[in-house]
Amino acid sequence: MLGVDSRSDTFAQFVALVSSHLDDHGANSGDMAARLFLSRSHFDRVVGALAGETPARFRRRVLLERAAYRLRTTDMSVLDAAVEAGYTSNEAFTRAFRRAYGSSPSAWRVSGAAVHVASPNGVHFYPPGGLRLPAIERVSSMTFVSGLVDHHVAVLGRMLDRATTLTDHQLDEPIRLSVEGIDSEPTIRTLLSRLVGQMDMWNAAMANERYDLEIERHESIESMRERLNRAGKAFAGYVRKISAQDRFDETFVDATGGTPYVFTAAGMIGHVITYAAYRRTLVLGALVSAGAPDLDDDPLTWFAPATQ
């Protein structure tokens, strides 16, 4: 990750742990420390220093934000919200809620006030069940681009290392489409759908929403166009926004699957660019072979200097 050291990585793991165990009300700091293979004292010290609040207080605040979200968006009763948040009585929940939001749960429910309360670390509950970490350090566009190039050089070096294990005959053997790739039995349709789906899927991950891969089965070109218009604009808009604010270190916790997945904006964008380049090159060759008009996708053309 860009800008993440071992301490902040521990904090990200802590946030992921909290996100996946919001309903485990029996868990305490000792349990969470053990799950991260840390001593209780070291765990409390690292989380406290980076979060600006104790692990227990952090968890209680997130649970209150989730309860507030439930009250605002569903017909859940105050008592049910209290129980889900881990409170043993409606009275205890109401007192805690009033301290955080300045009014009773019933009054706040119709007030239109913000779900998120003041936080020393900027981590808040994001529906339906995840958390989001703000960027720990400013990572500029220049740093990000340099990181992509460094990644390319490092990967190429590893590829050359592996190439030394091959014979000259293997090195000179023509590469055919039957070689192992990142997709199983790719076709023009499946590759195009996956290229669109990449952005749609990561948009969903950032919003902590599930993405249904079934949409990519035998998807029509018309459906792909509609999704590209929506998902492509949203993805590009997000990249422009964090580029302007140097927020490439922004970290997400996707809790929609069985195991929470932690990723940074930089890693996610780099992932999309890397695998999209492979798929795009494969599709372009297949389109030409199928008789479609040629297409210039060279970045040199896209970023050509303006004519004088």
SEDRENNU-62617 format. One line per 4 residues: number of its first residue (from 0); their letters; for each residue x, y, z of N, C-alpha, C, O. Coordinates in steps of 0.1 Angstrom, whole numbers, m for minus. Example, Ala and Ser with C-alpha at 12.3 -4.5 7.8 and 13.67 -1.06 7.14 Angstrom:
// SEDRENNU-62617
0) as) 132/m57/78/123/m45/78/132/m33/78/142/m33/85 | 128/m22/71/137/m11/71/129/0/79/134/11/80
This chain:
// SEDRENNU-62617
0) mlgv) 8/m12/0/0/0/0/9/12/0/20/12/6 | 4/23/m7/11/35/m6/9/42/7/m3/43/12 | 20/47/13/18/55/25/13/47/38/9/54/47 | 14/34/38/10/27/49/21/19/56/28/11/49
4) dsrs) 24/22/68/35/15/75/29/4/84/16/2/83 | 37/m3/92/32/m14/100/21/m10/110/12/m17/113 | 23/2/115/13/7/125/m1/9/119/m11/5/124 | m1/17/108/m13/20/101/m19/7/95/m31/6/94
8) dtfa) m11/m3/91/m16/m15/86/m23/m23/97/m33/m29/95 | m17/m22/110/m24/m28/121/m38/m22/123/m47/m29/126 | m38/m9/122/m51/m2/124/m61/m6/113/m73/m8/116 | m56/m7/100/m65/m12/90/m70/m26/93/m82/m29/90
12) qfva) m62/m35/98/m66/m48/102/m76/m48/113/m86/m55/113 | m74/m39/122/m83/m37/133/m97/m32/128/m107/m38/132 | m97/m23/119/m110/m18/113/m117/m29/106/m129/m31/107 | m109/m37/98/m115/m49/91/m121/m59/101/m132/m64/99
16) lvss) m114/m61/112/m119/m70/123/m132/m65/129/m141/m73/130 | m132/m52/132/m144/m46/138/m156/m48/127/m167/m51/131 | m153/m45/115/m163/m45/104/m169/m59/103/m181/m60/101 | m161/m70/105/m166/m83/103/m172/m89/116/m178/m100/115
20) hldd) m170/m82/127/m175/m87/140/m184/m77/147/m184/m76/159 | m191/m69/139/m200/m59/146/m210/m65/155/m214/m59/165 | m215/m77/152/m225/m83/160/m220/m93/171/m227/m99/178 | m206/m93/171/m200/m102/182/m198/m93/194/m187/m89/197
24) hgan) m209/m92/202/m209/m83/213/m201/m88/225/m198/m81/235 | m197/m101/224/m189/m106/235/m174/m104/233/m166/m106/242 | m170/m99/222/m156/m96/219/m151/m84/226/m158/m74/228 | m139/m85/231/m132/m74/238/m119/m71/232/m115/m78/222
28) sgdm) m112/m61/237/m99/m58/231/m89/m69/232/m81/m71/223 | m90/m77/242/m81/m89/243/m83/m99/232/m74/m104/226 | m96/m101/229/m99/m110/218/m95/m105/205/m89/m113/197 | m97/m92/202/m93/m86/189/m77/m86/188/m72/m89/177
32) aarl) m70/m83/199/m56/m84/199/m51/m98/195/m42/m99/187 | m57/m108/201/m53/m122/199/m55/m125/184/m47/m133/178 | m66/m121/178/m69/m124/164/m59/m117/155/m57/m122/144 | m53/m107/159/m42/m100/151/m28/m104/156/m18/m99/151
36) flsr) m28/m114/165/m15/m120/170/m6/m109/176/6/m108/174 | m13/m100/184/m6/m90/191/m9/m91/206/m19/m96/210 | 0/m85/214/m3/m84/229/m14/m74/231/m16/m65/223 | m22/m75/242/m32/m66/245/m27/m52/246/m33/m42/241
40) shfd) m15/m50/253/m10/m37/255/m5/m30/242/m8/m19/240 | 2/m38/234/6/m33/221/m6/m29/212/m6/m19/205 | m16/m38/212/m28/m35/204/m35/m22/208/m38/m14/200 | m37/m21/221/m43/m9/226/m35/4/223/m40/14/220
44) rvvg) m22/2/224/m13/14/222/m13/18/207/m15/30/204 | m12/9/198/m12/12/184/m26/18/180/m26/28/173 | m36/11/183/m50/15/179/m53/29/185/m58/37/179 | m50/30/198/m53/43/205/m45/54/199/m51/65/197
48) alag) m33/52/195/m25/63/189/m30/67/175/m30/79/172 | m34/57/167/m38/61/154/m53/64/153/m57/72/145 | m61/59/162/m75/61/162/m79/74/170/m89/80/168 | m71/77/180/m75/88/189/m86/84/199/m91/93/205
52) etpa) m89/72/200/m99/67/209/m96/52/212/m89/46/204 | m101/47/223/m98/33/226/m105/24/216/m115/28/210 | m100/11/215/m107/2/206/m122/0/210/m131/m1/201 | m125/m1/223/m139/m2/228/m147/10/224/m158/8/219
56) rfrr) m142/22/226/m150/34/223/m152/35/208/m163/39/203 | m142/31/200/m143/31/185/m154/22/181/m163/26/173 | m155/10/187/m165/0/183/m179/5/187/m188/4/179 | m180/11/199/m193/16/204/m198/27/194/m210/28/191
60) rvll) m189/36/190/m193/47/182/m198/42/168/m208/46/163 | m191/32/162/m195/26/149/m209/20/151/m217/21/142 | m211/12/162/m223/6/164/m235/16/165/m246/13/161 | m232/27/172/m242/37/173/m245/43/159/m257/46/156
64) eraa) m235/45/151/m238/50/137/m246/40/129/m255/44/121 | m243/28/131/m251/18/124/m265/18/129/m275/17/121 | m267/19/142/m281/20/147/m288/32/142/m300/31/139 | m281/43/141/m287/56/136/m291/54/121/m302/58/117
68) yrlr) m283/47/114/m286/44/100/m298/35/99/m307/38/90 | m299/25/107/m311/16/107/m324/24/110/m334/22/104 | m323/33/121/m334/40/125/m339/50/113/m351/52/111 | m329/55/106/m333/65/96/m338/58/83/m347/64/77
72) ttdm) m334/46/80/m337/40/67/m347/28/68/m351/23/58 | m350/23/80/m359/12/81/m369/15/92/m369/26/98 | m379/6/94/m389/8/104/m385/0/117/m394/m3/125 | m372/m3/118/m368/m10/130/m371/m2/143/m370/11/143
76) svld) m376/m9/153/m379/m2/166/m367/3/173/m356/m3/171 | m368/12/182/m357/17/190/m351/5/198/m339/4/200 | m360/m3/204/m355/m14/212/m347/m24/204/m337/m29/208 | m352/m27/192/m344/m36/183/m331/m30/179/m321/m38/178
80) aave) m331/m17/177/m318/m11/173/m308/m11/185/m296/m13/183 | m314/m10/197/m306/m11/209/m300/m24/211/m288/m26/214 | m308/m35/209/m303/m49/210/m292/m52/200/m282/m58/203 | m295/m47/187/m285/m50/177/m272/m43/179/m261/m48/176
84) agyt) m272/m31/186/m260/m24/189/m253/m29/202/m243/m24/205 | m259/m39/208/m252/m45/219/m256/m40/233/m249/m43/243 | m267/m32/234/m271/m26/247/m281/m36/253/m290/m41/246 | m280/m37/266/m289/m46/274/m302/m40/277/m311/m47/282
88) snea) m304/m27/275/m316/m21/278/m319/m9/269/m309/m3/264 | m331/m6/267/m335/6/259/m330/19/266/m326/28/259 | m330/19/279/m326/31/286/m311/34/284/m307/45/281 | m303/23/285/m288/25/283/m285/30/269/m276/38/267
92) ftra) m292/24/259/m290/28/245/m294/43/243/m287/50/236 | m306/46/249/m310/60/247/m301/70/253/m298/81/247 | m295/67/265/m285/76/271/m273/77/262/m268/89/260 | m268/66/257/m256/67/248/m259/74/235/m251/82/230
96) frra) m271/72/230/m275/78/217/m276/93/219/m272/101/211 | m282/97/231/m284/112/233/m270/119/235/m268/130/230 | m260/112/242/m247/118/243/m241/120/229/m234/130/227 | m243/110/220/m236/111/207/m243/121/198/m237/128/190
100) ygss) m257/120/198/m264/128/188/m272/140/193/m277/148/185 | m272/142/206/m279/153/212/m293/153/213/m300/162/217 | m299/141/210/m314/139/212/m317/125/213/m308/116/211 | m329/122/217/m333/108/218/m334/101/204/m335/108/194
104) psaw) m333/88/204/m334/81/191/m347/84/183/m347/86/171 | m358/85/191/m371/87/184/m371/101/178/m376/103/167 | m366/111/185/m366/125/180/m356/126/169/m359/133/159 | m344/120/170/m334/121/160/m339/115/147/m335/119/136
108) rvsg) m347/104/148/m351/96/136/m358/105/126/m356/102/114 | m365/115/130/m372/124/120/m366/137/119/m372/147/113 | m354/139/124/m347/152/124/m340/156/112/m338/167/108 | m336/145/104/m328/148/92/m313/151/95/m306/155/86
112) aavh) m309/149/107/m295/151/111/m286/140/105/m290/130/100 | m273/143/104/m263/134/98/m262/121/107/m263/122/119 | m259/110/100/m258/97/106/m244/97/113/m243/91/124 | m234/102/107/m220/102/113/m219/112/124/m223/124/123
116) vasp) m212/108/135/m209/117/146/m194/120/145/m187/114/138 | m190/130/153/m176/135/153/m167/123/156/m170/115/165 | m156/122/149/m147/111/150/m132/117/150/m129/125/141 | m124/113/159/m110/117/159/m101/111/147/m90/116/145
120) ngvh) m107/101/141/m99/94/131/m106/94/117/m99/89/107 | m118/99/116/m124/99/103/m130/86/98/m134/85/86 | m130/75/106/m135/62/102/m150/62/107/m153/65/118 | m159/59/97/m173/59/100/m180/46/95/m174/39/86
124) fypp) m192/43/99/m200/33/94/m205/37/80/m210/48/78 | m203/27/70/m208/29/57/m217/18/53/m213/6/54 | m230/20/50/m239/9/47/m235/1/35/m228/7/26 | m239/m12/34/m248/m18/44/m241/m23/56/m248/m25/67
128) gglr) m228/m26/56/m222/m31/68/m207/m29/69/m200/m36/76 | m202/m19/62/m187/m17/62/m182/m4/68/m190/4/73 | m169/m3/68/m163/9/74/m154/15/63/m149/7/54 | m150/28/64/m141/34/55/m131/42/62/m134/50/71
132) lpai) m118/40/59/m107/47/65/m103/59/56/m102/57/44 | m101/71/62/m96/82/54/m82/80/50/m75/71/56 | m77/87/40/m63/86/37/m54/90/48/m56/101/55 | m44/82/51/m35/85/62/m24/96/58/m20/104/66
136) ervs) m20/95/46/m10/104/41/m15/110/27/m22/103/20 | m10/121/24/m13/127/10/m4/120/0/8/120/1 | m11/114/m10/m4/107/m21/m7/114/m34/m19/113/m38 | 2/121/m39/m1/130/m51/m2/121/m64/2/109/m64
140) smtf) m8/127/m74/m9/120/m87/5/116/m92/6/106/m98 | 15/125/m90/28/122/m94/34/109/m87/40/101/m94 | 31/109/m74/36/97/m67/29/84/m71/35/74/m73 | 16/86/m74/8/74/m79/13/69/m92/15/57/m94
144) vsgl) 15/78/m102/20/74/m115/34/68/m114/37/58/m120 | 43/74/m105/56/68/m103/55/54/m97/63/45/m101 | 45/52/m89/43/39/m83/39/29/m93/43/17/m92 | 31/33/m103/27/24/m113/39/19/m122/40/8/m125
148) vdhh) 47/29/m125/59/25/m132/69/16/m124/74/7/m129 | 70/19/m111/79/11/m103/73/m3/m103/80/m13/m103 | 60/m4/m102/53/m17/m102/56/m25/m115/59/m37/m114 | 55/m18/m126/58/m24/m139/72/m29/m140/75/m40/m144
152) vavl) 82/m21/m135/96/m25/m136/99/m37/m127/106/m46/m130 | 92/m37/m115/94/m48/m105/89/m61/m111/95/m72/m110 | 77/m60/m116/70/m72/m122/78/m78/m134/80/m90/m135 | 83/m69/m142/91/m73/m154/104/m80/m149/108/m90/m155
156) grml) 110/m75/m138/122/m82/m133/119/m96/m128/127/m105/m130 | 107/m97/m122/104/m111/m117/101/m120/m129/104/m132/m128 | 95/m115/m140/92/m123/m151/106/m127/m158/107/m139/m162 | 116/m119/m158/129/m123/m163/135/m133/m155/142/m142/m160
160) drat) 133/m132/m142/139/m143/m133/133/m156/m136/140/m166/m137 | 120/m156/m139/113/m169/m142/118/m174/m156/118/m186/m158 | 120/m165/m165/124/m168/m178/138/m176/m179/140/m184/m188 | 146/m174/m169/159/m181/m168/157/m195/m166/167/m203/m168
164) tltd) 145/m200/m162/143/m214/m159/139/m222/m172/137/m234/m171 | 137/m214/m183/132/m221/m195/144/m223/m205/155/m217/m204 | 142/m232/m214/151/m235/m225/150/m225/m236/140/m218/m236 | 160/m224/m245/159/m215/m256/147/m219/m265/141/m210/m270
168) hqld) 144/m231/m266/133/m235/m274/120/m230/m268/111/m225/m275 | 119/m231/m255/106/m226/m249/105/m211/m250/95/m205/m251 | 117/m204/m249/117/m190/m250/113/m185/m264/107/m174/m265 | 116/m193/m274/113/m189/m288/101/m195/m294/97/m192/m305
172) epir) 94/m203/m286/81/m209/m290/70/m198/m292/68/m190/m283 | 64/m197/m304/53/m188/m306/42/m189/m295/38/m200/m291 | 37/m178/m290/27/m178/m279/13/m179/m286/10/m171/m295 | 5/m188/m281/m8/m190/m287/m19/m186/m276/m15/m185/m265
176) lsve) m31/m184/m281/m42/m181/m271/m45/m191/m261/m52/m189/m252 | m39/m203/m263/m42/m214/m254/m34/m213/m241/m35/m221/m232 | m24/m203/m241/m16/m202/m228/m25/m197/m217/m35/m190/m219 | m21/m200/m205/m29/m196/m193/m30/m181/m192/m19/m174/m193
180) gids) m42/m175/m191/m44/m161/m189/m51/m158/m176/m51/m166/m167 | m57/m146/m176/m65/m143/m164/m79/m146/m165/m87/m144/m155 | m84/m150/m176/m98/m154/m179/m99/m168/m184/m90/m172/m192 | m109/m175/m181/m111/m188/m186/m119/m188/m199/m130/m183/m199
184) epti) m113/m194/m209/m120/m195/m222/m126/m181/m226/m138/m180/m228 | m117/m171/m228/m122/m158/m231/m128/m157/m245/m123/m163/m254 | m138/m149/m246/m144/m145/m259/m145/m130/m260/m143/m123/m250 | m148/m125/m272/m149/m110/m273/m160/m105/m263/m159/m95/m257
188) rtll) m171/m113/m263/m182/m109/m254/m178/m109/m239/m180/m99/m232 | m172/m120/m235/m169/m121/m220/m158/m111/m216/m159/m105/m205 | m149/m108/m225/m138/m98/m222/m144/m84/m221/m140/m77/m212 | m153/m81/m231/m159/m67/m230/m167/m66/m218/m167/m55/m211
192) srlv) m175/m76/m215/m183/m75/m203/m175/m74/m190/m179/m67/m181 | m164/m81/m189/m155/m81/m178/m148/m67/m177/m146/m62/m166 | m145/m61/m188/m139/m48/m188/m148/m38/m182/m144/m29/m174 | m161/m39/m186/m171/m30/m180/m173/m34/m165/m174/m25/m156
196) gqmd) m174/m47/m163/m177/m52/m149/m166/m48/m139/m169/m47/m128 | m154/m47/m144/m143/m43/m135/m146/m30/m127/m146/m30/m115 | m150/m20/m135/m153/m7/m129/m166/m8/m121/m167/m2/m110 | m176/m15/m126/m189/m17/m119/m187/m24/m105/m193/m20/m95
200) mwna) m178/m34/m106/m175/m42/m94/m168/m34/m83/m172/m35/m71 | m158/m26/m87/m151/m18/m77/m159/m6/m72/m157/m2/m61 | m168/m1/m81/m177/9/m76/m185/3/m64/m187/10/m54 | m190/m9/m66/m198/m16/m56/m190/m19/m43/m195/m17/m32
204) aman) m177/m23/m45/m169/m26/m34/m166/m13/m25/m166/m14/m13 | m164/m2/m32/m162/11/m25/m175/15/m17/m174/21/m7 | m186/11/m22/m199/14/m16/m203/3/m6/m214/4/0 | m195/m7/m5/m198/m19/4/m211/m25/m1/m219/m29/8
208) eryd) m213/m27/m14/m225/m33/m19/m220/m46/m27/m209/m46/m32 | m229/m56/m27/m226/m68/m35/m226/m66/m50/m234/m58/m55 | m217/m73/m57/m218/m72/m71/m221/m86/m76/m215/m96/m73 | m231/m87/m85/m236/m100/m90/m229/m103/m104/m232/m96/m114
212) leie) m220/m112/m104/m213/m116/m116/m222/m122/m127/m218/m123/m138 | m234/m126/m123/m243/m132/m132/m247/m123/m144/m250/m127/m154 | m246/m110/m141/m249/m100/m151/m240/m101/m163/m243/m97/m174 | m228/m107/m161/m218/m108/m172/m220/m121/m180/m212/m123/m189
216) rhes) m230/m129/m177/m232/m141/m184/m240/m138/m197/m252/m134/m195 | m235/m140/m208/m242/m138/m221/m248/m123/m222/m259/m121/m227 | m240/m114/m216/m245/m100/m216/m246/m94/m230/m236/m96/m238 | m256/m87/m233/m258/m80/m246/m249/m68/m247/m245/m62/m237
220) iesm) m246/m64/m259/m238/m52/m261/m245/m39/m256/m239/m30/m250 | m258/m39/m258/m267/m28/m253/m266/m27/m238/m265/m16/m233 | m266/m38/m231/m264/m38/m216/m251/m33/m212/m249/m25/m203 | m240/m37/m219/m227/m33/m216/m226/m17/m218/m220/m11/m210
224) rerl) m232/m12/m229/m232/2/m231/m238/10/m220/m233/20/m215 | m250/5/m215/m257/11/m204/m248/11/m192/m247/21/m184 | m242/0/m189/m234/m1/m177/m222/7/m178/m217/14/m168 | m216/8/m190/m204/16/m191/m207/31/m189/m199/38/m183
228) nrag) m218/35/m194/m222/49/m193/m224/53/m178/m221/64/m174 | m229/43/m170/m231/46/m156/m218/43/m148/m213/52/m141 | m213/31/m149/m202/27/m140/m189/34/m145/m181/38/m136 | m187/36/m158/m175/42/m163/m174/56/m158/m164/61/m154
232) kafa) m185/64/m159/m186/78/m154/m183/78/m139/m176/87/m135 | m189/69/m132/m187/70/m117/m173/67/m113/m167/73/m105 | m167/57/m120/m153/53/m117/m143/64/m120/m135/68/m112 | m145/69/m132/m136/80/m137/m138/93/m128/m128/100/m125
236) gyvr) m150/95/m124/m153/107/m115/m146/105/m102/m141/115/m96 | m146/93/m96/m140/90/m84/m125/92/m85/m118/98/m76 | m119/87/m96/m104/89/m98/m101/104/m99/m91/108/m93 | m108/111/m106/m106/126/m107/m107/133/m94/m99/141/m91
240) kisa) m116/129/m86/m119/135/m73/m107/132/m63/m102/142/m57 | m103/120/m62/m92/117/m53/m78/122/m58/m69/125/m50 | m77/123/m72/m65/129/m77/m64/144/m73/m53/148/m70 | m75/151/m74/m75/165/m71/m72/167/m56/m66/178/m52
244) qdrf) m75/157/m48/m74/159/m33/m62/150/m28/m60/150/m15 | m54/144/m36/m43/136/m32/m47/125/m22/m41/124/m11 | m58/118/m25/m64/108/m16/m62/94/m20/m70/85/m17 | m51/91/m27/m48/78/m32/m46/68/m21/m47/55/m23
248) detf) m43/72/m9/m41/64/2/m54/60/10/m54/53/20 | m65/65/5/m78/62/11/m80/47/11/m78/40/1 | m84/42/23/m85/27/25/m100/23/27/m107/30/34 | m104/12/20/m117/7/21/m117/m7/28/m107/m14/27
252) vdat) m128/m10/34/m130/m23/40/m143/m29/34/m154/m24/37 | m142/m38/25/m153/m44/18/m158/m57/27/m150/m67/27 | m169/m56/33/m174/m66/42/m186/m74/36/m193/m81/43 | m188/m73/23/m199/m80/17/m197/m95/14/m206/m102/13
256) ggtp) m184/m99/15/m181/m113/13/m179/m120/26/m182/m114/37 | m174/m132/26/m172/m140/38/m161/m134/47/m162/m134/59 | m150/m129/40/m139/m124/47/m137/m109/43/m136/m107/31 | m136/m100/52/m134/m86/48/m121/m84/40/m111/m90/43
260) yvft) m122/m76/30/m111/m73/21/m107/m58/22/m116/m50/20 | m95/m56/26/m90/m42/28/m82/m38/15/m73/m46/11 | m85/m27/10/m77/m22/m2/m77/m7/m2/m85/0/4 | m66/m1/m8/m65/13/m10/m70/17/m23/m71/9/m32
264) aagm) m73/30/m25/m77/35/m38/m66/33/m48/m69/30/m59 | m53/35/m44/m42/34/m53/m41/19/m58/m40/17/m70 | m42/10/m49/m41/m4/m53/m53/m8/m62/m51/m16/m72 | m65/m3/m59/m77/m7/m67/m75/m1/m81/m78/m8/m91
268) ighv) m71/11/m82/m70/18/m95/m59/11/m103/m60/8/m115 | m47/8/m97/m37/1/m103/m41/m13/m108/m37/m17/m119 | m49/m20/m100/m54/m33/m104/m63/m32/m117/m61/m39/m126 | m72/m22/m117/m80/m20/m128/m72/m17/m141/m74/m23/m151
272) itya) m63/m8/m140/m55/m4/m151/m47/m16/m157/m46/m18/m169 | m41/m23/m148/m32/m35/m152/m40/m45/m159/m36/m49/m170 | m51/m50/m153/m58/m61/m160/m66/m57/m171/m69/m64/m180 | m71/m44/m171/m78/m39/m182/m69/m38/m195/m73/m40/m206
276) ayrr) m56/m34/m193/m47/m33/m204/m45/m47/m211/m45/m48/m223 | m44/m58/m203/m43/m71/m208/m56/m75/m216/m55/m79/m228 | m67/m73/m210/m80/m77/m217/m82/m68/m229/m87/m73/m239 | m79/m55/m228/m82/m46/m239/m73/m50/m251/m78/m51/m263
280) tlvl) m61/m54/m249/m52/m58/m260/m57/m71/m267/m56/m72/m279 | m62/m80/m258/m67/m93/m263/m79/m90/m272/m81/m96/m282 | m88/m82/m267/m101/m79/m274/m98/m72/m287/m104/m76/m298 | m89/m62/m287/m85/m55/m300/m80/m65/m311/m84/m64/m322
284) galv) m71/m74/m307/m66/m84/m316/m77/m93/m321/m78/m96/m333 | m86/m97/m312/m97/m106/m316/m107/m99/m325/m112/m104/m335 | m109/m86/m323/m119/m78/m331/m113/m77/m345/m121/m78/m355 | m100/m74/m346/m94/m72/m360/m95/m86/m367/m98/m86/m379
288) saga) m91/m97/m360/m92/m110/m366/m106/m113/m371/m108/m121/m380 | m116/m108/m364/m130/m111/m367/m135/m102/m378/m146/m103/m383 | m127/m92/m383/m131/m84/m394/m136/m70/m390/m140/m62/m398 | m135/m67/m377/m140/m54/m372/m129/m43/m376/m118/m46/m378
292) pdld) m134/m30/m377/m124/m20/m380/m113/m19/m370/m116/m21/m358 | m101/m15/m374/m90/m13/m364/m93/m2/m355/m100/8/m358 | m87/m2/m343/m89/8/m333/m75/12/m327/m68/3/m323 | m72/24/m326/m59/29/m320/m62/31/m305/m68/41/m301
296) ddpl) m56/23/m296/m58/25/m282/m45/29/m275/m43/28/m263 | m35/33/m283/m22/37/m278/m23/49/m270/m28/60/m274 | m18/49/m257/m18/61/m249/m10/73/m255/m13/84/m252 | m1/69/m264/7/80/m270/m2/89/m278/0/101/m279
300) twfa) m12/83/m284/m22/91/m292/m32/98/m283/m35/110/m286 | m36/92/m272/m46/98/m263/m39/110/m256/m46/120/m254 | m26/109/m253/m19/120/m246/m10/128/m255/m1/134/m251 | m14/128/m268/m6/135/m278/m6/150/m275/m16/155/m270
304) patq) 6/157/m278/6/171/m275/m4/179/m284/m7/175/m295 | m10/189/m279/m19/197/m286/m13/204/m298/m1/208/m297 | m20/204/m309/m14/210/m321/m14/225/m320/m23/231/m314 | m3/231/m325/m1/246/m324/m9/253/m335/m9/265/m335
